[in-house]
């Protein structure tokens, strides 16, 4: 069985797409009916789902088809024990649902990923039942309390007093979810500078994209949708007399399809103009034109993000680039993804704002400072008390609060170590950004002020 995927515009909803499953070069009609329904009503509370979610749904159905085919089955004659076998193989479990890692030559997937697959397969069979399609599957289900996306850290306490709790039907094959994280995935400014250096070695177009995302909080899809004419219009702000750290409002299409605005720093516009558009873009667009002609592809005159080979950068290209540089940085298991840039932006924003306005994050109680909530709502387009608390915890983690700071370097050793001095300078550049002045920077004073170095030349009285 050859599984392929093709993406087309949604037949009804504007600016939306659907990915279909093709089996042996023919469209699979049962899954197509399900995927059309999910692309319209598959979001939270039956609303339109996120703009990229159609890809994951199609991949999960294709994955089900492929595993069943390897067992000599198809979705119509498969039974619940067959799905359990697939589940256990993905989790590296034995037939009794016990961990059996020694007998598998690959790593288990996360519990949450497994539940996402089971959830899609469950909904697929339920939709086939709704359509009157015949199949042998008899799914054992149970009812659980419908998850509540609380607006604060203590929302779960209200469950015991709530007489209007809703229940939902789930497949009994679902497993216990992964432990809930109290922080988001975000990286420090120092680690981000290393990320950019590795992107530069790969292709500088990914430097520009990662910088755009970490400076604005835009999701990857929105960043990729910028056009050449968008930046041509923005160039007028470079000579407007505004400061480089000033921001302008730029419209974008959010995950749910709504039009929203984000803050785009003028320094980001200037950097993209200087490092990409004025140096690389023209020759890359020529390569792109030649590639379109050679491969008989439709030419897009508004294209902005182009690889050095002349290929238009898409979501998969960007994701693969993050995988490659993550591995270069030694991150094999906990890879950095494009969405980390959004969380990193929000975390840095909280850290800088709290520092500028003297709001001690470490003293946050059950409810965060309302200024921080409003800040995230403005910068990200949405925020809750719960998500704000998670960003505060993420900021505290990056700041090292509660962590073992290790041995403090003595001044005598610091002066003897050029690599350590260089790392301190890199940290300072990342912290101060455009305000960093090489000729005024005092490496030793900075290291002492950040409690990285202790001045052992001062004798005790």
N, C-alpha and C positions, 0 to 999 in steps of 0.2 A: 504494500500500500504506500503510495506516494502522497504525502500531505503537503499542501501549499496554501498560502494565504494571499488574498487580494483585497485591497482597500478601495472603496468607492464612496462618493458623496451620499449622505443620507437622503433618501427620496423625499422626505417631508420637512425635516428640520434644517434650517439654514446654517451654514458653516459647521456642519457636523458630518462625520464620516462613519462608515461601518466596515469592519473587516469580516470577510466571509471565508469559510473553509472550503478548499477544493480537494477532492479525493480523486487521484489518478486523472488530474487535469479536468475534472468535471465538478461543477458547484454542487455541494451537498445541501439538498433542499431542506431536510428536517432541521439541521443546525442553523440554516439561514433564517428560517422562521423564528427560531429562538433568539438569534442574534439581533434581528430587526426589532423584536419586542424589547429586548434588554437595552438596545441603543436608544429606545424611546422612553421606557419606564423603569429602567434598571437602577436608577439612583436612589438615594435615601428618601424614604417616604413616598416612593413611586414616581419621583421626579426624574428629569433628564439627568443621566449620569455624567461624570467627568469626561472631558473631550477625548482623552487618550484611553479610556477604560475599555473601549471596543477591541483594542488589540489584545489585551490580556484575556478577555473572555474567549475570543476566537482561539487563542493559543491553548487555553485550557481544554476546550472541546477537541481540538486537534490532538492534544496529548492523550486524552481519553481514547480516541479512535485508534491511535498508534499502539498504545499498550494493549488494548483489547485485540487488535489485529495480531500482535505478537503471540497472543494466547490462542489464536485461531477463532476469535470471536468478533462480534460487532455489537453495537449498542442495543440492537433489538433482542439478541439471544443471551446477553450477559445477565448475570444474577448478582445479588448482593455479595455472596462470598467471593466472586471474582473481583469486585471493586475493593473488597477488604484485602485481597492478595496484592493488588496494585498499591494500596495505601501502605501496607506493611513493608513492601519493598522500598518505597520512597523514604520511609522512616527508619529503615534498617532494623525492622522488628522480625521476630520469628512468628510462627503460626499462633502462638499463645499471647501475642502482643507484648512480648518482653524484648528489651534491647538485645540486639545480636550483631553488634558492630563488627566483630571479628570475621564474620562470614560474608561481608560486603566489601567490595573494593572501591567504594565511593562514599562520600559523606551524606548523612541524612539531611533532608530538607527541614526547615523550621516547622514547628507545629502550626504556626499561623499561616504559612504558605500552603501546608497540607489542607487546612480547613478552608482556605480560599478555593482550592481546587474542588474539594468535596462540595462546597457550597454551590459552585457553578454547575457541577454535574447533577446535583440534587435539583436545582432549578430547571436544568435542561430536561430531565425526566418528567418533572411536574408539568412543564409546558407541553411536552409531548402527550401527556395524559389529558391535558386541557384540549389539545387539538384532536384527540381521538385516535392518535397513532397507537398501533399495537406493539407491545414489547413484553419480554418475560420477567423483567425486573419487578420484584416486590420489595419495596423499601420499608425497613423498620424505622419508625420515627418516635420522637418524644417531644414533649412540650417544655420549653424553658422560658424564663422571664425575659421579655424583650429588653435588650441592653439599652440603658439610658445614657445618653451623652451629656453628663452633668456639666453645669456651668461653674462648679467649684470643687475643691478637693474633698469636701464632706458630703457631696450630693448623695452618695450611696446610703447615708444614714437615714434618709427619708424613705427608703424602700420599705422598712419595717412598718411604717405608719400609712403607707399608700394603699388605699383600698381599690384603686383603679389600675392596678398593675396589668399590663398586657402580656400575653403569652404568644410565642411563635413556635411553629413546628420545625424541627431540625432533624437531620439524619442521625441515626444512632452511631454511625461510623465517625462522626466528628470526635475530635480528641481535645484534651485539655489545652487551652491556648498557652503560648509562651508567657513567661512572667512579664507583667506590665512595666515598661520603663518609665521612670519619673523625669527623664530628660530627653531632649531631642538630639539628633545627630548634628554636631557642629564641630568645627575645628578652630584652632587658634590662628591668629594672624601670622605667626611664625610658620605654622604648618601650611597655611595657605600660600605663603611665598614659595615654599618648596613645591607645592602643587603646580604653581604657575611655571616654575622652572622646568619641570618635567613636561608640561604641556608645550612649552616653547620648543623642546627637543622633538616632540611629536609633530605638532603643527600649530602655528601661532593663532590660527582661527579659534582654537579651543581656549587659548588664553583670553581672547576677547570675549568669548561667550561666558566663560566662568566669571570673568570680571564684571560683565554686565549683570549677571545673576546675583553675585555677592554684593554688588553695589545697590541693587534695586529690590531684591527679594522676589524677582519674577521667577515663575516656574519655567522649566526648560522649554515647554511648548510655546509660551508667550515670547520668550527671548528669541527663539528660532523664527518667529513670525515677523520680526522687524525687517523692513524693506530698505533698499538703498535710499529711496526718496524720503523715508522717515528721517534719516540722519542728515540729508541735504537740507531739510527744513530746520533741523536743530542747530545747524552750523551758525546760524545768525546769533545764537546766544554766546558764541565764543568771543564776539566783539561787542557785547552789550554793556560792558562795564561791570558785570556781576563778578563775584568772587568764584574761584574754582570750586569751593565747597558748597556753593549755593545749588539748590535743586529746582528743577522745573517739572511741572505735571505732564505726564505722558499717558495717553490712553492705551489700553491693551484689553484683550479678551480673556476673561478669567476662566477658571476650570469649568464653572457651570454654564459658560456661554454669555455671561453678562459683561457689559463694557464697564471697565473700572479704570482708575488712574493710579499711577505709581510715581514716586519721586525719583527722578533721574538726575544725578549730580552732573554739573557741568564738567567736572574733572574727567568723568567717564566718557562724555562726548569727545572731549579733547584728546583723550588717549586713543579711542577708536579711530578718530580722524588721523592722528599723527602716526600711529603704529600699524594701522591696517588699511584704511581707505586711501591714504596718500602714498603708501609704499607698495602694498600688495594687491589691492583690489583690482586694479586695471588689468594686470597680467593674469590674475586668476580668472577674471571674467572672460578673458580671451581663451584660456584653457577650457573654461566651461562651454563657451560657444563651439569650440572645435569638438568637444566631447559630445555635445548634443547633435551636431551634424554627423559625427562618426557613428553614433548609436541610434540615430534617427529618433531622438527624444525632443519633446516640445521645449522650446526655448522660453525661459522666464526672464524677462527684462528687468524685473524688480528684485531679482535675487541679491542677497547681501552676504550670506555666509557660504563661502566656497573653500574647499580644501585646496592644497597646493597641487593636487592632481586634476583639479577642475570639476570636482563633484560637489553638487549641492549638499550641504550638511543637513542630515535629518536626525530625528530623535535617536534612532539606533546608532548612528555614527557617534553622536555625543555620548551616549551611554557606554559604548565600547571604548571610547577615549578615556573616560573616567576609570574604567576597569584597568586599562593598560597603565595609567599613571599611578593608580592605587597600588598595583603590584610592584611598580618601580620604587614606591615608597615603603615597601615591606608590608603593605596591607593586603594579605591574601584572603583572610576570613572576613574582616570588617572593612570592606571596600567603601571608599568615598563615592557617592553618587551625585548626579546633578541636583537632586532635591536637597542634598545637604547644604548647598549654597544658599537656599532660601532660609533654612534654619540658622545657618551661620550669620547671615545678614541680620535676622531678627535678634540673635543673641548679642552680636556686636553692638547693635543699636541700643539694646537695653543697657549694656555695660557702659557705653559712652554717655548715654543720657543720665543714668544714675550717678555717674561720676561728675558730670557737669552740673547737676542740680542737687548734689549732696543727698542722694537717696540711698541709704545703706541697704543693699540687697540682702545681706546676711541677717538683717533684723526683720525680714518680712514675716508677717503672721499668717493666719489662715487665709485672709483676703489681701491681695497685693495692693500696692498704692495705685489709686485710680488713674494717676498720670501715666503709669506704665501700661495699663490696659488700653487707654485711649491712644497711646503712642503706637502700640502694635495694631490696633484697629485701623489707624491711619496708614501705617506703612505696609501692612499685609493685606488690607482689604477686609479682614475679619479677625476677631479674637474673642476668646472667652476668659473667664477667671481661671479656669482650669489650664488652658493653654498658656496663659500668662505666667502662671505658677511654674509650669514646666520649663518655660524659657528662663525664668529666674534661676531655677535649679541648674539649668544648662550653663548659664553665665557663671554661677558659683563654681561649677565643676571646672570650667575653663580658667577661672581665676585661682583655682587650687585651694579653695576654702575647704577645710576639713581633711585635706590630703597631707601625707607625709612629705615635707619639702626636701628631705634628704640632707646630705652634708652641705653646709655653707662653705663656699670657696674662700680661702684666705686671700688677702690682698697680695701677699708675696707670691703665691702660686698663680694668682690671676695675671700678674705682670709677666710671669714667665711663659704663659700659655697664649700664643697668638690665635689658635683656633677658638678658644673660649672668648677672647676679646672680640673676634669677628662675629661669633654667634650673638654676643650681647649687642653689637651694633646692628645686626640684622633685626633683632627683637625691637630695638628702639625705632628703627625705620618703619617697621610694621605698625608700631604703636602710634607714632606721630604722623605718618603719612606724608602729605605735602608740606607739613610744618617742620619736617626734619631738616636741620641745617648742619651739614657736615663740618663746616669750619667752627661752629659754636659748640659742637657736641663734645661732652666730657665723658669718656667711656667709664672711668672709675667712679665718678660721682653718680652716674646713672645706675651702675651695678650696685652701689651701696644703698641708694634710695629705694631700689627694688628688693633689697635684702637678699641679693644673689651673692654678694661679696661682703665679708666683714673686714674692716680695716684693722689688721693686727699690728700696725705700726704705732697705734695709739696705746701708750702704756697706762695701766690702771693706776689710779691715785691711791 
